[in-house]
Amino acid sequence: MMQRLKTLAVVSLTSTALAACTSLDQDAQSSASAGTDAQSTPSATVDGATLPAFFVDWTERALNSRWYVSNHDTKNGQWASEWRSKNVIALPNGLNLKMTSKAPVNGTWPWAGAEIQYRRRLGFGEYQMIVRAAEGSGLTSGFFTYTGPYYGTETNEIDVKFVGKSPNEVQFNAHSGRLNAGLMKYPLDFDTTKNFALYSFIWAPDRITWYVNGEFAHEVTADNFNIPQEPSILFANVYQARNKEWVGEPNFEDGATASYRCMSYRPLDDSSSRTCADVYDSYITGE
């Protein structure tokens, strides 16, 4: 099980402007391709074996070739914005996924969001991220695992999402085929758009368990939900959603940003590989 943290404190985003900027590396830039209705994606394959753990501290490195950057228009689907690779920016404070305005032409949207995908499919295990959500009604940001008809499978998804109109909550859900586990709106005692915090879930064959700052938040089990079994792709993104009842009327600033400081994954049988919890603890204690 996941290491419990020593504290529930969150890391406040520094008010000092960070001018230094590192561009996406060339591998990530060249992998982004244009698309229209369908989700562009790397050619991820299922090995049939559990992939090894990975750990990325985005305050120390930029994207590399393990990550795919979405860069296409979205005429269909739940999005009311396009994807643009230029909106994925590595800064000293982490990996930043931005919303930017654009001139709408040929039926495209007036806004563009940002999205990254891990190039290999992952399965059962522990997923962690340290993130500060994007601010503003109409926006959603977060991370999730997903595979579906575009990839030749049924829909399977596990979500950790933030809705800009409700900055004092995080939302959890899971989808299997045409069913979903039921949206869980988990209240928080801090503003997710002003503070970094650690969000995670453990995906097992018979249950999915979500945590906030190392503390149990929510769980669904095979007793009442068909737990996803298909290895999936890990995403992180920020976008304007079409469903205004869910995300609210659009009211956000050009440049609204979701910032990620760390991402990690380790299989269920791995209790020693480094995770974001280790880095988060060091942020709090200063050690």
Residue pairs with C-beta under 8 A, 6 or more apart in sequence:
1 202
2 126
2 128
2 200
2 202
2 211
2 214
2 275
2 277
3 214
3 275
3 277
3 278
4 214
4 215
5 198
5 213
5 214
5 215
5 277
5 280
5 281
5 284
6 281
6 284
6 285
7 213
7 281
7 284
7 285
8 213
8 214
8 215
9 213
9 284
10 190
10 195
10 196
10 197
10 213
11 130
11 195
11 196
11 197
11 280
11 283
11 284
12 194
12 195
12 196
13 93
13 132
13 194
13 195
13 196
13 259
14 93
18 91
18 92
18 93
20 91
20 92
21 89
21 90
21 91
22 62
22 90
22 91
23 29
23 62
23 89
23 90
24 62
24 63
24 69
24 85
24 88
24 89
24 90
25 62
25 63
25 64
25 65
27 63
27 64
27 65
28 63
28 64
28 65
28 67
28 68
28 69
28 85
28 88
29 69
29 85
31 42
31 65
31 68
31 69
32 40
32 68
32 69
32 70
32 71
32 85
33 40
33 71
33 72
34 40
34 71
34 72
34 73
35 72
35 73
36 72
36 73
36 75
37 74
37 75
37 76
37 77
38 150
39 70
39 77
39 150
40 70
40 71
40 72
40 83
41 68
41 117
41 150
41 151
41 233
42 68
42 117
42 119
44 119
44 120
44 121
44 151
44 233
45 121
46 121
46 231
47 120
47 121
50 123
50 124
50 125
50 267
50 269
51 120
51 121
51 122
51 123
51 265
51 267
52 267
52 273
53 125
53 264
53 265
53 266
53 267
53 270
53 273
53 274
54 66
54 118
54 263
54 264
54 265
55 262
55 263
55 264
55 273
55 274
55 275
55 276
56 262
56 263
56 264
57 261
57 262
57 279
58 90
58 94
58 95
58 260
58 261
58 262
58 263
59 92
59 93
59 94
59 261
59 262
61 90
62 90
62 95
63 69
63 88
63 90
63 95
63 116
65 119
66 118
66 119
66 120
67 116
67 117
67 118
67 119
68 116
68 117
68 118
68 119
69 85
69 88
69 115
69 116
69 117
70 83
70 85
70 114
70 115
70 116
70 117
70 237
71 83
71 84
71 85
72 82
72 83
73 82
73 83
73 108
73 109
74 81
74 82
74 83
74 109
75 107
75 108
78 241
78 242
78 243
79 109
79 113
79 239
79 240
79 241
79 242
80 109
80 111
80 138
80 239
80 240
80 241
80 242
80 250
81 99
81 109
81 111
81 112
81 113
81 239
81 240
82 102
82 108
82 109
82 111
82 112
82 113
83 112
83 113
83 114
83 115
83 237
83 239
84 100
84 102
84 112
84 113
84 114
85 114
86 100
87 97
87 98
87 99
87 100
87 112
87 113
87 114
88 95
88 96
88 97
88 98
88 114
88 115
88 116
89 95
89 96
89 98
90 96
93 259
93 261
94 130
94 259
94 260
94 261
94 262
95 116
95 259
95 260
95 261
96 257
96 258
96 259
96 260
97 113
97 114
97 115
97 116
97 134
97 141
97 236
97 237
97 238
97 257
97 258
97 259
97 260
98 113
98 114
98 238
98 255
98 256
98 257
99 111
99 112
99 113
99 114
99 134
99 136
99 139
99 238
99 239
99 240
99 252
99 254
99 255
99 256
99 257
100 111
100 112
100 254
100 255
101 110
101 111
101 112
101 254
102 108
102 109
102 110
102 111
102 112
103 110
104 110
109 240
111 240
113 237
113 238
113 239
113 240
114 237
114 238
114 239
115 235
115 236
115 237
115 238
115 239
116 235
116 236
116 237
117 233
117 234
117 235
118 233
118 234
118 235
118 265
121 147
121 231
121 232
121 233
122 145
122 231
122 232
122 233
122 234
122 265
123 203
123 231
123 232
123 267
124 203
124 204
124 205
124 267
124 268
125 202
125 203
125 265
125 266
125 267
125 268
125 270
126 200
126 201
126 202
126 203
126 264
126 265
126 266
126 268
126 275
127 143
127 145
127 158
127 200
127 201
127 202
127 203
127 234
127 264
127 265
128 198
128 199
128 200
128 262
128 263
128 264
128 265
128 275
128 276
128 277
129 143
129 160
129 198
129 199
129 200
129 236
129 260
129 262
129 263
129 264
129 276
130 196
130 197
130 198
130 199
130 260
130 261
130 262
130 276
130 279
130 280
130 283
131 141
131 142
131 143
131 162
131 196
131 197
131 199
131 236
131 258
131 259
131 260
131 261
132 192
132 193
132 194
132 195
132 196
132 197
132 258
132 259
133 141
133 142
133 162
133 164
133 167
133 192
133 193
133 258
134 141
134 162
134 164
134 193
134 238
134 252
134 256
134 257
134 258
135 164
135 167
135 193
135 194
135 252
135 253
135 256
136 164
136 250
136 251
136 252
136 253
136 256
137 164
137 165
137 247
137 248
137 249
137 250
137 251
137 252
138 164
138 165
138 240
138 241
138 244
138 247
138 248
138 249
138 250
138 251
138 252
139 163
139 164
139 238
139 239
139 240
139 241
139 247
139 250
139 252
139 256
140 161
140 162
140 163
140 164
140 238
140 239
140 241
140 246
140 247
141 161
141 162
141 164
141 237
141 238
141 239
141 258
142 159
142 160
142 161
142 162
142 170
142 171
142 236
142 237
142 258
143 160
143 199
143 234
143 235
143 236
143 237
143 260
143 263
144 157
144 158
144 159
144 160
144 161
144 234
144 235
145 156
145 157
145 158
145 203
145 228
145 232
145 233
145 234
145 235
146 155
146 156
146 157
146 232
146 233
146 235
147 153
147 155
147 156
147 157
147 230
147 231
147 232
147 233
148 154
148 155
148 156
148 157
149 155
151 233
153 230
154 176
154 177
154 230
155 175
155 176
155 177
155 178
156 175
156 176
156 177
156 228
156 229
156 230
156 232
157 173
157 174
157 175
157 228
157 232
158 173
158 174
158 175
158 201
158 203
158 208
158 228
158 232
159 171
159 172
159 173
159 174
159 175
160 170
160 171
160 172
160 199
160 200
160 201
160 210
161 170
161 171
161 172
161 173
162 169
162 170
162 171
162 192
162 193
162 258
163 169
163 171
163 246
163 247
163 248
164 193
164 247
164 248
164 252
164 256
165 247
165 248
166 185
167 191
167 192
167 193
167 194
168 187
168 188
168 189
168 190
168 191
168 192
169 185
169 186
169 187
169 188
169 192
170 186
170 188
170 192
170 199
170 212
170 217
171 183
171 184
171 185
171 186
172 183
172 184
172 186
172 201
172 210
172 217
172 218
173 180
173 181
173 182
173 183
173 184
174 180
174 181
174 208
174 220
174 225
174 227
174 228
175 181
175 228
176 225
176 226
176 227
176 228
177 226
179 225
179 226
181 208
181 220
181 225
182 220
184 210
184 218
186 210
186 212
186 217
186 218
188 197
188 212
190 197
196 259
196 261
196 283
197 212
197 213
198 211
198 212
198 213
198 214
198 276
198 277
198 280
199 210
199 211
199 212
200 210
200 211
200 214
200 276
200 277
201 208
201 209
201 210
201 211
202 208
202 209
202 211
202 268
203 227
203 228
204 227
204 268
205 222
205 227
205 229
206 221
206 222
206 227
207 219
207 220
207 221
207 222
207 227
208 219
208 220
208 227
209 216
209 218
209 219
210 216
210 217
210 218
210 219
211 217
213 280
214 277
220 227
221 227
234 263
234 265
236 258
236 260
236 263
237 258
238 256
238 257
238 258
240 247
240 250
240 252
241 247
244 250
261 276
261 279
261 283
262 276
262 279
262 280
263 276
264 273
264 274
264 275
264 276
266 273
266 275
